[in-house]
Amino acid sequence: SVEQLEEEAIAAFKSVEAGLPGVEPVHRLYFTDQNTLFSALSPKRWELLRFLRNGGPMSIKKLAGELKRDYKNVYDDVKHLSRLDLIQKQEDEAFYVPWDEITIQLALAA
């Protein structure tokens, strides 16, 4: 929530002001609504994320072959997930997933 974000920002600011060591940053993505979330993280993209996390770094070509999917579609999915920072690229151009888990929180009440 906005309130939680504000509380975390204030706590971090106070920590820095007090000269305390910083806390490990938390990587978060925010979507305007659940339709946008499920569009961005479609079942095929979830499958790609899981496979890449378990299979380790690999090229888009190898990933497409392993998933038995069209190269262009995998390329588009990797680019999209990279823009969201859910997939990262190594110096050797292999892609990987640095996260062990992704937590989704959806509010039922406004």
Residue pairs with C-beta under 8 A, 6 or more apart in sequence:
1 107
12 22
12 23
15 22
15 23
16 22
27 85
27 99
29 84
29 85
29 86
31 37
31 40
34 106
37 104
37 106
40 80
40 84
41 49
44 69
44 73
44 77
45 77
45 80
45 81
47 67
48 63
48 67
48 74
48 77
48 78
48 81
49 81
49 86
49 87
49 97
49 102
51 63
51 66
51 67
52 58
52 63
52 87
52 95
52 96
52 97
53 96
53 97
53 99
53 100
55 66
56 96
57 90
57 92
57 94
57 95
57 96
58 66
58 94
58 95
58 96
59 93
59 94
59 95
60 71
60 74
60 75
60 78
60 95
61 71
63 74
63 78
63 95
64 70
64 71
64 73
64 74
64 75
67 74
78 87
78 95
81 87
82 88
82 89
82 95
86 97
86 99
86 102
87 95
87 96
87 97
88 95
88 96
88 97
88 98
89 95
89 96
90 96
